[in-house]
Amino acid sequence: MRAIAISDFGADPELIQAPEPEPRPGELLVRLRAAAYNPVDHKIASGAMKDRVSPRFPFIMGQDGAGVVTAVGREVSGFRPGDEVYGRFTDPPRGLGSYAEYGVVAQDGPVARMPKGMIPEQAAAVPTATGTARDLVEAARLDEGQTVLIVGATGGVGQSAIQLAALRGARVIATSSPGAEDLVRALGAAETVDHTAGPVADQVRAAHPEGIDAVLDLVSPAGATRPLEELLRPGGVICSVLHALDPDALAARELRGVNVINRLTPQVLSDLADLIDAGRLRVRVQAQVPLERTPAALAGLATGHARGKTVITM
Ligand SMILES: NC(=O)c1ccc[n+]([C@@H]2O[C@H](COP(=O)([O-])OP(=O)(O)OC[C@H]3O[C@@H](n4cnc5c(N)ncnc54)[C@H](OP(=O)(O)O)[C@@H]3O)[C@@H](O)[C@H]2O)c1
């Protein structure tokens, strides 16, 4: 099968021919029609997460994907060939990932039936980004009438976080660089802040001197969250996807801090599919890239200026 792989940490991604994986007991073999790019794919490939991810090389990049089950291993009961599924297809110790024509996933792993109204090129964009947005909104326990600032709102996670926060009845302030305001407002943001025009915290404080209830931070590294924390009312909550927070220090200041790590479950994928099918959640695919052009496209994606998701087509 064709796949995009790296020969070592830090090596350039290349189009390779790899053996089609065999489904093990309890696994599904899926003919992937699409995969999605997530920033973590670059972080893993660079070796920045090698304490947690130990792949066999050549290592096929990518996690998220969607396609059709073509075979099942022994002891699989919940799925059969022909089922359209989406989820996370990665097994680093076997060198497997989702930028490939075939992927495997455990039947009780991060996989579920695809949203009915989606094609694979849309469904592949959902798992990690929208799953993380859902984890953020849950961790913040957002409620009707609360005001939440989303920093990094124009990217894959942010666009879903805006919608999921608004669905809970929260008033969303979204960061946006010039030209993206209409996009985030269409997703449900009530206010926008131009993060290229000056410090976000200063702009939000000027508009909300009384403070806000929550911050979902997709951007700030450790050591850079203090100005955002200071926007919160007593009892407020800040959530980071970059492990930037010290929850104990925040608790001492009557604030809640949550470092969110995405844990994608079949239930989350099913819940997201229901929201999508009900027309309550949209996922914007910004670009589609054929598999063979992915190595060149990945260099551009590393700059991190996404306006939605980039999907790789097989
Ligand atoms: N902990 C976890 O489990 C987990 C899960 C998923 C993602 N993540 C991490 O979360 C981050 C976001 O992921 P993503 O998929 O949403 O990335 P993405 O699709 O690449 O989007 C990044 C967005 O951030 C915006 N941005 C960059 N610098 C900014 C700033 N200073 N202020 C405001 N916005 C800024 C960019 O807009 P501009 O073009 O305007 O700069 C872009 O729209 C990544 O670092 C990713 O690795 C963590």
The ligand as an SDF file (V2000), in Angstrom:
LIG
                    3D

 48 52  0  0  0  0  0  0  0  0999 V2000
   -3.4750   18.0810   24.6560 N   0  0  0  0  0  0  0  0  0  0  0  0
   -4.0710   17.4660   23.6490 C   0  0  0  0  0  0  0  0  0  0  0  0
   -4.5750   16.3390   23.8040 O   0  0  0  0  0  0  0  0  0  0  0  0
   -4.1840   18.1700   22.3210 C   0  0  0  0  0  0  0  0  0  0  0  0
   -5.1190   17.7140   21.3930 C   0  0  0  0  0  0  0  0  0  0  0  0
   -5.2550   18.4130   20.1860 C   0  0  0  0  0  0  0  0  0  0  0  0
   -4.4310   19.5050   19.9140 C   0  0  0  0  0  0  0  0  0  0  0  0
   -3.4950   19.8810   20.8250 N   0  0  0  0  0  0  0  0  0  0  0  0
   -2.6210   21.0490   20.5430 C   0  0  0  0  0  0  0  0  0  0  0  0
   -3.4580   22.1910   20.4770 O   0  0  0  0  0  0  0  0  0  0  0  0
   -2.8830   23.1500   19.6010 C   0  0  0  0  0  0  0  0  0  0  0  0
   -3.9520   23.6210   18.6160 C   0  0  0  0  0  0  0  0  0  0  0  0
   -4.3150   22.5260   17.7810 O   0  0  0  0  0  0  0  0  0  0  0  0
   -5.1490   22.7710   16.4310 P   0  0  0  0  0  0  0  0  0  0  0  0
   -5.3320   21.4400   15.8110 O   0  0  0  0  0  0  0  0  0  0  0  0
   -6.3280   23.6120   16.6870 O   0  0  0  0  0  0  0  0  0  0  0  0
   -4.0580   23.6350   15.6010 O   0  0  0  0  0  0  0  0  0  0  0  0
   -4.2360   24.3960   14.2100 P   0  0  0  0  0  0  0  0  0  0  0  0
   -5.3950   23.8050   13.4740 O   0  0  0  0  0  0  0  0  0  0  0  0
   -2.8990   24.4000   13.5630 O   0  0  0  0  0  0  0  0  0  0  0  0
   -4.6560   25.8920   14.6100 O   0  0  0  0  0  0  0  0  0  0  0  0
   -3.8210   26.7390   15.3020 C   0  0  0  0  0  0  0  0  0  0  0  0
   -4.5390   28.0950   15.3470 C   0  0  0  0  0  0  0  0  0  0  0  0
   -3.9640   28.8850   16.3670 O   0  0  0  0  0  0  0  0  0  0  0  0
   -3.9550   30.2320   15.9220 C   0  0  0  0  0  0  0  0  0  0  0  0
   -2.9220   30.9660   16.6330 N   0  0  0  0  0  0  0  0  0  0  0  0
   -1.5840   30.8310   16.5420 C   0  0  0  0  0  0  0  0  0  0  0  0
   -0.9760   31.6830   17.3810 N   0  0  0  0  0  0  0  0  0  0  0  0
   -1.9440   32.3560   18.0170 C   0  0  0  0  0  0  0  0  0  0  0  0
   -1.9570   33.3640   19.0240 C   0  0  0  0  0  0  0  0  0  0  0  0
   -0.8090   33.8460   19.5470 N   0  0  0  0  0  0  0  0  0  0  0  0
   -3.1370   33.8160   19.4680 N   0  0  0  0  0  0  0  0  0  0  0  0
   -4.2910   33.3390   18.9770 C   0  0  0  0  0  0  0  0  0  0  0  0
   -4.3590   32.3900   18.0110 N   0  0  0  0  0  0  0  0  0  0  0  0
   -3.1900   31.9020   17.5420 C   0  0  0  0  0  0  0  0  0  0  0  0
   -3.7040   30.1550   14.4270 C   0  0  0  0  0  0  0  0  0  0  0  0
   -4.2520   31.3050   13.8030 O   0  0  0  0  0  0  0  0  0  0  0  0
   -3.3450   32.4660   13.1300 P   0  0  0  0  0  0  0  0  0  0  0  0
   -3.1090   32.0460   11.7180 O   0  0  0  0  0  0  0  0  0  0  0  0
   -4.1970   33.6770   13.2280 O   0  0  0  0  0  0  0  0  0  0  0  0
   -2.0610   32.5510   13.9110 O   0  0  0  0  0  0  0  0  0  0  0  0
   -4.4420   28.8640   14.0490 C   0  0  0  0  0  0  0  0  0  0  0  0
   -5.7440   29.1530   13.5740 O   0  0  0  0  0  0  0  0  0  0  0  0
   -1.6740   22.4530   18.9300 C   0  0  0  0  0  0  0  0  0  0  0  0
   -0.4890   22.8320   19.5870 O   0  0  0  0  0  0  0  0  0  0  0  0
   -1.9490   20.9750   19.1830 C   0  0  0  0  0  0  0  0  0  0  0  0
   -0.7930   20.1770   19.1750 O   0  0  0  0  0  0  0  0  0  0  0  0
   -3.3410   19.2510   22.0270 C   0  0  0  0  0  0  0  0  0  0  0  0
  1  2  1  0
  2  3  2  0
  2  4  1  0
  4  5  1  0
  4 48  2  0
  5  6  2  0
  6  7  1  0
  7  8  2  0
  8  9  1  0
  8 48  1  0
  9 10  1  0
  9 46  1  0
 10 11  1  0
 11 12  1  0
 11 44  1  0
 12 13  1  0
 13 14  1  0
 14 15  2  0
 14 16  1  0
 14 17  1  0
 17 18  1  0
 18 19  2  0
 18 20  1  0
 18 21  1  0
 21 22  1  0
 22 23  1  0
 23 24  1  0
 23 42  1  0
 24 25  1  0
 25 26  1  0
 25 36  1  0
 26 27  1  0
 26 35  1  0
 27 28  2  0
 28 29  1  0
 29 30  1  0
 29 35  2  0
 30 31  1  0
 30 32  2  0
 32 33  1  0
 33 34  2  0
 34 35  1  0
 36 37  1  0
 36 42  1  0
 37 38  1  0
 38 39  2  0
 38 40  1  0
 38 41  1  0
 42 43  1  0
 44 45  1  0
 44 46  1  0
 46 47  1  0
M  CHG  2   8   1  16  -1
M  END
$$$$
